[in-house]
Amino acid sequence: MHIEKLDFENSPYLGVYGTATDRVVLIREGLGEKKLEVLRDVLKVPLIETSVMKSRIVGIFAAGNSNAIIVPWYIWDEELDVINNGLREHGIDMEVVPFKSRLTAFGNLILTNDRAALVSSKFTREEAKKLGDILGVEVERGMIADYHSVGSAGVVTNRGGLVHPETTDDELEWLRDLFKVDIRVGTANMGVPFVGSCMLANSHGVVVGHLTTGPEIVKIEEALGFLD
């Protein structure tokens, strides 16, 4: 299966609690083994259970692609050790970079795949360049549908992307050109427009919040390249 529905302790906002890449998934601590197994089966990469700044909302604070994961400067040393040790155990050569900024909600403010990154225009130009260098991709500053929270207003993989339904046609063309994948508009969890907060997705599959409807699932599958 390329897509499954799941909840985290009755919450449908899976993207709040994890960050998915094509090489690894960072996920909040304390999920049952059955739910972890669904994530492994669908996303097909190792999971590292962790907190960030002693919080379970890992997906709010962390963002990354196949090259690197960016975390707040204030991450605890023990948490950084957990992530780095997990990467080593799975033989994954990947950087975890604590990034110094007045902003810390990187998962909300960075949208990236392995080709490009869109970062909130709340970042300075200098910060945006540094973020692009860390992720190893072209970077642009901007918004999606007038929202700075580009990481929660969209989800993008190396196969496709889904963004806030109020995204304009011009913005869609710009995003397609930037990320080099087809990008469509849609919702999840019965009409929630902040799709990045509702799911965990990579090039192998997507796990969506349990409230997501059948028509929404079809659109998500099409947008993320899982339907011919």
SVG drawing of the C-alpha trace seen along z (x, -y; Angstrom):
<svg xmlns="http://www.w3.org/2000/svg" viewBox="-15 -39 43 43">
<polyline fill="none" stroke="black" stroke-width="0.4" points="0.0,0.0 1.2,-3.5 -1.3,-5.2 -2.7,-4.4 -4.8,-6.2 -3.6,-6.5 -4.0,-8.5 -1.6,-9.4 -3.5,-9.1 -6.7,-10.2 -4.9,-13.1 -5.2,-13.2 -2.3,-15.8 0.5,-13.3 2.7,-15.9 2.9,-17.8 4.6,-14.8 7.1,-13.7 9.3,-14.6 9.7,-12.2 12.5,-12.0 13.4,-9.4 16.1,-8.1 14.7,-8.3 11.7,-9.4 12.0,-11.3 8.9,-10.5 7.7,-11.4 8.3,-9.1 5.6,-6.9 3.7,-5.5 2.7,-1.9 4.5,0.7 1.5,1.3 1.5,-2.3 5.3,-2.3 5.0,0.8 2.4,-1.0 4.8,-3.9 7.7,-1.5 5.6,0.5 4.3,-2.6 7.3,-4.9 9.9,-2.1 12.6,-3.8 14.0,-3.5 12.3,-5.4 14.0,-7.3 11.9,-8.0 12.9,-11.2 11.7,-14.5 12.9,-17.9 13.4,-20.5 11.7,-17.9 8.5,-18.2 6.7,-15.5 5.8,-17.9 8.9,-16.8 7.3,-17.8 6.9,-21.4 10.6,-21.8 12.4,-19.6 12.7,-19.8 14.8,-18.0 15.5,-16.0 17.9,-13.2 20.9,-15.4 20.3,-16.8 17.8,-17.5 17.6,-20.9 16.7,-21.2 16.5,-24.2 19.8,-25.4 18.2,-24.8 17.7,-21.0 19.0,-19.1 22.4,-17.3 20.7,-14.0 18.2,-14.4 20.9,-15.1 22.7,-12.0 19.6,-9.9 19.1,-11.1 22.8,-10.8 23.1,-7.3 19.9,-6.2 21.4,-7.3 24.6,-5.5 22.8,-2.3 21.0,-2.3 24.1,-3.2 22.7,-6.5 25.3,-9.1 23.3,-12.2 23.9,-15.5 21.7,-16.8 22.3,-20.5 21.2,-22.7 20.4,-26.0 20.8,-29.3 17.8,-31.6 15.2,-33.6 12.8,-31.2 12.5,-27.6 9.4,-26.0 11.4,-24.8 8.9,-22.1 6.3,-24.8 8.6,-27.2 10.5,-25.0 9.1,-23.0 11.8,-20.8 12.5,-17.8 15.8,-16.7 15.7,-19.3 14.7,-22.6 13.5,-24.3 11.0,-27.0 11.5,-28.8 9.3,-31.4 10.1,-35.0 10.4,-35.5 13.9,-34.1 16.5,-36.7 18.1,-36.2 21.3,-35.2 19.5,-32.6 17.8,-31.3 21.1,-30.8 22.5,-29.0 19.4,-26.7 19.8,-25.9 23.5,-25.1 22.7,-22.7 20.0,-21.0 22.1,-21.0 19.4,-22.4 18.3,-25.6 16.4,-27.8 13.8,-30.5 12.0,-32.6 8.3,-33.1 4.7,-32.2 2.0,-29.8 -1.5,-31.2 -0.4,-34.2 0.8,-32.0 4.3,-32.1 4.0,-28.6 4.9,-26.9 5.8,-23.7 2.4,-23.2 0.6,-24.7 2.2,-22.0 3.9,-18.7 6.4,-17.9 8.4,-14.8 10.5,-13.8 7.4,-12.5 4.9,-15.2 3.3,-17.8 0.1,-18.9 -0.6,-22.5 -3.2,-24.7 -6.4,-25.0 -6.1,-28.8 -2.8,-28.6 -3.1,-30.6 -2.3,-29.2 0.7,-31.5 2.0,-30.1 1.4,-26.6 3.5,-27.1 6.2,-28.7 6.3,-25.8 6.3,-23.2 9.3,-25.0 11.1,-25.2 10.6,-21.6 10.6,-20.0 7.5,-17.9 3.8,-18.3 2.0,-20.1 -1.7,-20.2 -4.1,-21.7 -6.1,-19.7 -7.1,-19.1 -6.9,-16.3 -8.7,-15.4 -12.2,-16.4 -11.3,-19.8 -8.2,-20.9 -6.2,-23.1 -2.8,-22.8 -2.0,-19.5 1.6,-19.4 0.3,-19.1 -2.0,-16.2 0.4,-13.6 3.8,-12.1 5.0,-11.5 8.0,-10.5 8.7,-9.0 7.6,-5.6 4.2,-6.4 2.0,-8.6 0.4,-8.1 -2.6,-10.5 -4.7,-11.5 -7.6,-9.1 -10.3,-11.7 -9.2,-12.0 -12.0,-11.2 -12.0,-8.9 -12.1,-11.8 -9.3,-13.5 -7.2,-10.3 -7.7,-10.0 -6.4,-13.6 -3.5,-13.0 -2.5,-9.9 -2.7,-11.7 -0.8,-14.7 2.0,-12.7 2.5,-10.5 0.9,-7.2 -1.8,-7.0 -1.1,-6.6"/>
</svg>
